[in-house]
Structure formats: structure tokens, C-alpha cells
Amino acid sequence: MPFPSSSSSETRTTRMLREIRATWLLALPIVLGQLSSVGMGVLDTVLAGRHGQTTLAAVAIGSAVWSIVLLVLIGVLMAVPPAVSQLNGAMRRAEIGAIFRQALWLALALGLGLFVLVHVGSSWLLTAMRIPAEVESGALAFLHAIAWGSPAMAFYLCFRYLSEGVAWSPPTMLFGFAGLALLLPLGYALMFGAWGLPELGAAGLGWATTTILWVQAAGFAAYLRYAPRYADLQLFARFDPPRRAPIAELLRIGLPMGVTVFFEGALFVATALVIGRLGTLPIAAHQIAINLATVAFMLPLGLAMATTVRVGHAAGAGDASAVRRAAGAGYAIVLITQTGSAALMVFCAGWLARLYTSDPAVIALASTLLAYAAAFQYPDGIQALSNGVLRVTGRTGASTDPK
């Protein structure tokens, strides 16, 4: 069997390194944007921890339920980047605007549906799980406030994914960190009653987060409308009523992802609610550990989004070798990021826990839980990347049609 020449091997290596660099440059703003979005939950947790152990427990329970809303929205609407990236790669940019407008209808339906679900179902859920009364009241106040941000979050994700689908990810980072910067003073003021505002405790964090979500969505919409980069897409050129076929196609790709992400997230939520019956100390420690694990997961999730765009662009151009390189580059990067995340959780657990609280008992228990979180970094990262690669070909379980 003939062996490849060194020059051809070097050519393949050079192409792979170039692909790794391109994927990382595209992924970095997405990862930072994801971290800023999750950073809202982190900031809520840190502020709640400063307010008191009961408030931290209430926000922990509320955030666990709210995370299901986020995961469902992220999972279903992640159908948008592959659809956009394939049209972009096939030089069919004129068709992107129509897909985007149908995605907005899907986002509206999801946002309103989840708003109703949180308002109607959260009280029943927390009562059924026998959460302590002092924790349940704060958690419900937080959830009833933050639920008003569900439609805004859905729209914001739709705007994000459109931009990322055409391989322009810096706005994700910029709008994400702008929202985080605004949340800090507003959340502090509404939680503690600063600057003449009422002290609302856990509910204050919910209202602050909702306000920021609507500001982010409005800002991103204005950016898409007026930035010259998107002018040829004609995103808001006309009003399109909802159409069954394109929405069904988005759901064909996104719904299996949403269901998968829902069940993965439901496991963590169920764990949080079961722990919630044990008292405020276990809830607080678990919230810190799961919060940090969620932050770590944003790395492979952002890489999966970037890889989806790279693979989709190559698939749209009909370049099979480029598809393989894009997928391989994603796997190479995610193995590095997951190694770093696991190492931090093992060797820096105490320091990480102290970022959230000064309570020694909470720090000790959270540090122990982080060791367990380190164990699932590799499977978590690999499955996120694999889902991204499969999603761009439409093979998410709903169909084997490669189109």
C-alpha cells in the first residue's frame, strides 16, 4: 500500500490548522456571548448569595426551572444557524430573509408558550416537590417576574443565530456583555432596594433580568435592521405571515434538539428540586456547582455552534472534504477546552466556590460537588459537538434526509 508523500501530508496538516484557526476565531465571540448570557444566572446567584442563604436557595430553585426555558429555546432555535449557513455557503443569500421571518414566528410562539407554562406550572411543580415554604415563595416570585422575558429571549436567540449563521459572531459577544453590565446595577438596586427603588429580594433579580432581556432583543433587532453588513438580506423588508412549510422544516431540525436538551436539562432540574427538600445549605451548594458546570458547558456549546456554521457553509458549497475538516477541527478544540474545564473544577474548586459566598459550609459542600461535575466534562463536550455536526445535515433523529 503506498504511503502519502510528506508534502501531501503537510498540505492536509496545514489545511486542518487553518480550519482550526477559522473555527476558533468564529467560536470565540460566540463562546463569550454564551458566557455572558449564562453570566446573568451567575450574577443572579452571586447577588442572591450576598443577600442571604434563603434568597440564594430561592434563586437556585427558580433558576433551575428557568434553565429549562432557556434550554428549550436554545435547542429548538438552533435550527436557524444551519439553515442560514447552508444558504450563505450556496450563495443564495437572497433566500435568508424569508427563512428568518418564519423563524421569528416560531420564536414568538415558543416565547409565549413558555411564558404561560412557567406562570401556570411553576407553583404546582414546587408544591409537588415539597420545597420549604420560605424558599418556595421567593422562587415563585423570581419565576413570575423572569417569565415575562421569555418572548424577548426567544427573539434575541433568533437574531443571534441569524448573525452567526452568516459567520458574523462579534454582535453575540457585544450585546451579551452589554446586558451583563446593565444587569449588575439594576439587579443590585431591585434586590437590595438601592437608589430609592423598593427592596424586592429574589423577585427583584427576576424583574431586572427580564428588563435586560428586552433591552438586548431591541438592540439586536436595531443592529440587524441598520447595519450595512445585513442590507442585502432584506431581513425586515416586508411582512410575511406564518407559513407552515418553512416553520415545519425548522421544527424538523430543531425540535429533536429541543427535546434532547429538555431531557438533559430536566435531569438537572429534578436533581435541584429533590435537593431543595433537604434545606437551604444543600440547595446553595448545589446551585454553585451547577452554575459553574453550566458556565463550563458554554465552551463546547459555543464551539458546536461555530462548527455548525463551518460545516453548513462547506455543505452548502458542496465541498465534502471541507465538511470533514470542519468537523475534525471542532473535535480537536473541544477536547482541549474540556481538559481545561475539568482541571479547574478539580484543582480550583474552593477558590471558585468563594466567588459566590463566604459561608464555609457552603464552600466545602460545593467544592465536593465540583469534583463530580469534572467527571462529565468530556462526554458533555463531545455530545454537544456531535449534535452540532449532525444538526447541520438535518440528521437529528427526525429524519435521515441529508438535505
Long-range contacts (C-beta under 8 A, 24 or more apart in sequence): 15-325, 16-325, 16-328, 16-329, 16-332, 19-310, 19-322, 19-325, 19-326, 19-328, 19-329, 20-329, 20-332, 20-333, 22-310, 22-329, 23-303, 23-306, 23-307, 23-310, 23-326, 23-329, 23-330, 23-333, 24-306, 24-333, 26-167, 26-169, 26-306, 26-309, 26-310, 27-169, 27-302, 27-303, 27-305, 27-306, 27-307, 27-333, 28-169, 28-173, 29-169, 29-170, 29-171, 29-172, 29-173, 30-164, 30-169, 30-172, 30-173, 30-302, 30-305, 30-306, 31-298, 31-299, 31-302, 31-303, 32-172, 32-173, 32-176, 32-177, 32-302, 33-160, 33-169, 33-172, 33-173, 33-175, 33-176, 33-177, 33-302, 34-172, 34-176, 34-298, 34-301, 34-302, 34-305, 35-176, 35-295, 35-298, 35-302, 36-173, 36-176, 36-177, 36-179, 36-180, 37-70, 37-176, 37-179, 37-298, 38-294, 38-295, 38-298, 39-176, 39-180, 39-295, 40-179, 40-180, 40-183, 40-209, 40-212, 41-66, 41-67, 41-291, 41-294, 42-291, 42-295, 43-180, 43-183, 43-184, 43-187, 44-187, 44-205, 44-209, 45-287, 45-288, 45-291, 45-356, 46-355, 46-356, 47-187, 47-188, 47-191, 47-205, 48-191, 48-202, 48-205, 49-284, 49-356, 49-357, 51-191, 51-192, 51-201, 53-280, 53-281, 53-284, 53-359, 53-362, 54-134, 54-135, 54-138, 54-280, 55-138, 55-191, 55-201, 55-202, 56-280, 56-283, 56-284, 56-287, 56-357, 57-135, 57-138, 57-276, 57-280, 57-283, 57-284, 57-287, 58-134, 58-135, 58-136, 58-137, 58-138, 58-139, 58-141, 58-142, 58-201, 58-202, 59-138, 59-139, 59-142, 59-202, 59-205, 59-287, 60-272, 60-276, 60-283, 60-284, 60-286, 60-287, 61-126, 61-131, 61-135, 61-136, 61-139, 61-272, 61-273, 61-276, 61-283, 62-138, 62-139, 62-140, 62-142, 62-143, 62-146, 62-202, 62-206, 63-142, 63-287, 63-291, 64-268, 64-269, 64-272, 64-273, 64-287, 64-290, 65-118, 65-122, 65-125, 65-126, 65-139, 65-143, 65-269, 66-118, 66-142, 66-143, 66-146, 66-147, 67-265, 67-268, 67-269, 67-294, 68-262, 68-265, 68-266, 68-269, 69-114, 69-117, 69-118, 69-147, 69-150, 69-153, 70-153, 71-258, 71-261, 71-262, 71-264, 71-265, 72-110, 72-114, 72-258, 72-261, 72-262, 72-265, 73-107, 73-110, 73-111, 73-114, 73-150, 73-153, 73-154, 73-157, 74-157, 74-261, 74-301, 75-254, 75-257, 75-258, 75-259, 75-260, 75-261, 75-262, 76-106, 76-110, 76-251, 76-254, 76-255, 76-257, 76-258, 77-103, 77-106, 77-107, 77-110, 77-154, 77-157, 77-158, 77-161, 77-254, 78-161, 78-254, 78-257, 78-305, 78-308, 78-391, 79-103, 79-250, 79-251, 79-252, 79-253, 79-254, 79-257, 79-391, 80-158, 80-161, 80-162, 80-165, 80-250, 80-254, 81-161, 81-164, 81-165, 81-305, 81-308, 81-309, 81-312, 81-392, 82-165, 82-253, 82-308, 82-309, 82-311, 82-312, 82-391, 82-392, 82-394, 83-165, 83-249, 83-250, 83-253, 84-161, 84-162, 84-165, 84-166, 84-312, 85-165, 85-166, 85-167, 85-308, 85-309, 85-310, 85-311, 85-312, 85-313, 85-316, 85-392, 86-312, 86-313, 86-315, 86-316, 86-392, 87-316, 88-165, 88-166, 88-167, 88-312, 88-313, 88-316, 89-312, 89-313, 89-314, 89-315, 89-316, 89-317, 90-316, 90-317, 90-318, 92-316, 93-166, 93-232, 93-233, 94-232, 94-233, 94-234, 96-162, 96-165, 96-166, 96-233, 96-235, 97-233, 97-234, 97-235, 97-237, 98-240, 98-246, 99-246, 99-250, 100-158, 100-162, 100-233, 100-235, 101-235, 101-239, 101-240, 102-240, 102-242, 102-243, 102-246, 102-247, 102-250, 103-158, 103-161, 103-162, 103-250, 104-155, 104-158, 105-242, 105-247, 106-158, 106-247, 106-250, 106-251, 107-151, 107-154, 107-155, 107-157, 107-158, 108-151, 108-154, 108-155, 110-154, 111-150, 111-151, 111-152, 111-153, 111-154, 111-155, 112-150, 112-151, 114-147, 114-150, 114-154, 115-147, 115-148, 115-150, 115-151, 118-143, 118-144, 118-146, 118-147, 118-150, 119-144, 119-147, 122-147, 125-273, 126-273, 129-273, 129-274, 129-276, 129-277, 130-277, 131-273, 131-276, 131-277, 132-276, 132-277, 132-279, 132-280, 135-276, 135-280, 135-283, 138-201, 138-202, 138-203, 139-202, 141-200, 141-201, 141-202, 141-203, 141-206, 142-202, 142-203, 142-205, 142-206, 143-206, 144-203, 144-206, 145-203, 145-204, 145-205, 145-206, 145-207, 145-209, 145-210, 146-205, 146-206, 146-207, 146-209, 146-210, 147-210, 148-210, 149-209, 149-210, 149-211, 149-213, 149-214, 152-210, 152-213, 152-214, 152-216, 152-217, 153-213, 153-217, 155-217, 155-221, 156-213, 156-216, 156-217, 156-220, 159-217, 159-220, 159-221, 159-223, 159-224, 160-220, 161-305, 162-224, 162-235, 163-220, 163-224, 163-230, 164-305, 164-306, 164-309, 165-309, 165-312, 166-230, 166-233, 167-309, 167-313, 168-229, 169-306, 171-220, 171-223, 175-216, 175-219, 175-220, 175-223, 176-216, 178-216, 178-219, 179-212, 179-213, 179-215, 179-216, 182-212, 182-215, 183-208, 183-209, 183-212, 186-211, 186-212, 252-394, 252-398, 252-399, 253-391, 253-394, 253-396, 253-398, 254-396, 255-398, 256-396, 256-397, 256-398, 257-387, 257-391, 257-396, 260-387, 260-396, 260-397, 281-361, 281-362, 281-365, 282-365, 284-357, 284-359, 284-362, 284-366, 285-362, 285-365, 285-366, 285-369, 286-366, 286-369, 288-352, 288-353, 288-356, 288-357, 288-362, 288-366, 288-369, 289-366, 289-369, 289-370, 289-372, 289-373, 290-373, 291-356, 292-345, 292-352, 292-370, 292-373, 293-345, 293-370, 293-373, 293-376, 296-341, 296-344, 296-345, 296-373, 296-377, 297-380, 297-381, 297-384, 299-334, 299-337, 299-338, 299-341, 299-381, 300-334, 300-337, 300-338, 300-380, 300-381, 300-382, 300-384, 300-385, 301-384, 303-330, 303-333, 303-334, 303-337, 303-381, 303-384, 303-385, 303-388, 304-330, 304-334, 304-384, 304-385, 304-387, 304-388, 304-389, 305-388, 306-330, 307-385, 307-388, 307-389, 308-388, 308-389, 308-391, 308-392, 311-388, 311-389, 311-392, 311-393, 312-392, 315-392, 315-393, 327-389, 330-385, 330-388, 330-389, 331-382, 331-385, 334-381, 334-382, 334-384, 334-385, 335-378, 335-381, 337-381, 338-377, 338-378, 338-380, 338-381, 338-382, 339-377, 341-374, 341-377, 341-381, 342-374, 342-375, 342-377, 342-378, 343-374, 345-370, 345-371, 345-373, 345-374, 345-377, 346-370, 346-371, 346-374
